[in-house]
């Protein structure tokens, strides 16, 4: 049974990777749809930008969904086997929630000036959401660097 699951996982990765490679190749070799004039500069827009963006959205949503599903399954299994350990496993999730709430509060809903863009998706909720993601990445990167440094120090002292 585990061999079947391994084969399905491997084939899924190959298919997702192949689709990604094809879409990226189309961006580079598929030609340009339009050109934007910004002052004296002309910016070209590849024809297959939208499909690549939608594919990236799909992959991000798929990754988040699988992560949440597996986390929930692991939590339920741990909660059934050892309730105290199950409750302790909620601490990292609570820390992530705190990081994202603080990052949201640091974000600004003010309009972001983007050269060549005249739409309304760079103000309000989406501007603050983008700021939240950027600040959360900063915080998680700092946490990662501290964890790496701390584990190196801990292993030297041990």
C-alpha positions as CSV (number, residue, x, y, z in Angstrom):
1,X,0.0,0.0,0.0
2,X,2.8,2.4,0.9
3,X,4.4,1.6,-2.5
4,X,1.2,2.7,-4.3
5,X,1.1,5.9,-2.2
6,X,4.8,6.6,-3.1
7,X,4.1,6.0,-6.8
8,X,1.1,8.3,-6.8
9,X,3.1,11.0,-4.9
10,X,6.0,10.7,-7.3
11,X,3.7,10.9,-10.4
12,X,1.9,13.9,-9.0
13,X,5.1,15.8,-8.4
14,X,6.3,15.0,-12.0
15,X,3.0,16.2,-13.5
16,X,2.9,19.4,-11.4
17,X,6.6,20.0,-12.2
18,X,6.1,19.4,-15.9
19,X,3.1,21.8,-16.1
20,X,5.2,24.4,-14.2
21,X,8.1,24.0,-16.6
22,X,5.8,24.3,-19.7
23,X,4.2,27.5,-18.3
24,X,7.6,29.1,-17.5
25,X,8.9,28.2,-21.0
26,X,5.8,29.8,-22.5
27,X,6.5,33.0,-20.6
28,X,10.0,33.1,-22.1
29,X,9.3,31.8,-25.6
30,X,5.6,32.5,-26.1
31,X,5.9,36.1,-27.3
32,X,4.5,39.3,-26.0
33,X,0.9,40.3,-25.8
34,X,1.2,44.1,-25.4
35,X,3.6,46.8,-24.5
36,X,3.2,49.5,-21.9
37,X,4.7,52.9,-22.3
38,X,6.0,54.5,-19.1
39,X,7.6,57.8,-19.9
40,X,10.4,57.0,-22.3
41,X,10.5,53.3,-21.4
42,X,8.5,50.6,-23.0
43,X,7.6,47.5,-20.9
44,X,6.6,44.3,-22.6
45,X,4.1,41.8,-21.2
46,X,4.4,38.1,-22.1
47,X,1.3,36.4,-23.5
48,X,1.1,33.7,-20.9
49,X,1.4,35.8,-17.8
50,X,-2.1,35.1,-16.6
51,X,-2.0,31.3,-16.9
52,X,1.3,31.2,-15.0
53,X,-0.1,33.4,-12.2
54,X,-3.2,31.3,-11.9
55,X,-1.1,28.2,-11.8
56,X,1.0,29.8,-9.0
57,X,-2.2,30.6,-7.1
58,X,-3.4,27.0,-7.5
59,X,0.0,25.6,-6.3
60,X,0.0,27.9,-3.2
61,X,-3.6,27.0,-2.4
62,X,-2.9,23.3,-2.9
63,X,0.2,23.5,-0.6
64,X,-1.7,25.4,2.1
65,X,-4.6,22.9,1.9
66,X,-2.4,19.8,2.1
67,X,-0.4,21.4,5.0
68,X,-3.6,22.2,7.0
69,X,-5.1,18.8,6.3
70,X,-2.0,16.9,7.4
71,X,-1.6,19.1,10.4
72,X,-5.2,18.5,11.4
73,X,-4.8,14.7,11.0
74,X,-1.6,14.7,13.0
75,X,-3.2,16.8,15.7
76,X,-6.2,14.5,16.0
77,X,-4.0,11.4,16.1
78,X,-1.7,13.0,18.8
79,X,-4.8,14.2,20.8
80,X,-6.2,10.7,20.8
81,X,-2.9,9.0,21.8
82,X,-1.7,11.7,24.3
83,X,-4.0,14.6,25.1
84,X,-1.3,16.7,26.8
85,X,1.1,16.4,23.9
86,X,-1.8,17.2,21.5
87,X,-2.6,20.4,23.3
88,X,1.2,21.3,23.3
89,X,1.2,20.9,19.6
90,X,-1.1,23.9,19.3
91,X,1.6,26.3,20.5
92,X,3.3,26.7,17.1
93,X,0.0,27.4,15.5
94,X,-0.9,30.0,18.1
95,X,2.5,31.6,17.5
96,X,1.9,31.8,13.7
97,X,-1.5,33.3,14.4
98,X,0.1,36.0,16.6
99,X,2.8,36.7,14.0
100,X,0.2,37.2,11.2
101,X,-2.1,39.3,13.4
102,X,0.8,41.6,14.4
103,X,1.9,41.7,10.8
104,X,-1.6,42.7,9.7
105,X,-1.7,45.5,12.3
106,X,1.6,46.8,11.0
107,X,0.3,46.8,7.4
108,X,-1.0,50.0,5.8
109,X,-4.2,50.2,3.6
110,X,-2.8,53.3,1.8
111,X,-2.5,53.2,-2.0
112,X,0.7,51.8,-3.4
113,X,2.1,53.5,-6.5
114,X,2.9,51.0,-9.2
115,X,4.3,52.2,-12.5
116,X,1.9,51.4,-15.3
117,X,-0.9,50.2,-13.1
118,X,-4.2,52.1,-12.9
119,X,-6.4,49.6,-11.1
120,X,-7.8,49.6,-7.6
121,X,-6.3,46.4,-6.2
122,X,-3.4,48.2,-4.6
123,X,-5.4,50.0,-2.0
124,X,-7.3,49.0,1.1
125,X,-7.5,45.3,2.0
126,X,-5.1,44.1,-0.6
127,X,-2.4,46.7,0.2
128,X,-2.7,45.7,3.9
129,X,-2.7,42.0,3.0
130,X,0.5,42.4,0.9
131,X,2.2,44.3,3.8
132,X,1.1,41.6,6.2
133,X,2.7,38.9,4.0
134,X,6.0,40.9,3.7
135,X,6.2,41.6,7.5
136,X,5.4,38.0,8.3
137,X,8.1,36.8,6.0
138,X,10.6,39.2,7.7
139,X,9.5,37.9,11.1
140,X,9.7,34.2,10.0
141,X,13.1,34.8,8.4
142,X,14.4,36.4,11.6
143,X,13.0,33.5,13.6
144,X,14.7,31.0,11.2
145,X,18.0,32.7,11.5
146,X,17.8,32.8,15.3
147,X,16.8,29.1,15.4
148,X,19.8,28.2,13.2
149,X,22.2,30.2,15.3
150,X,20.7,28.9,18.5
151,X,20.9,25.3,17.5
152,X,24.5,25.8,16.4
153,X,25.4,27.3,19.8
154,X,23.4,24.6,21.6
155,X,25.2,21.8,19.7
156,X,28.6,23.3,20.5
157,X,27.8,23.6,24.2
158,X,26.4,20.1,24.4
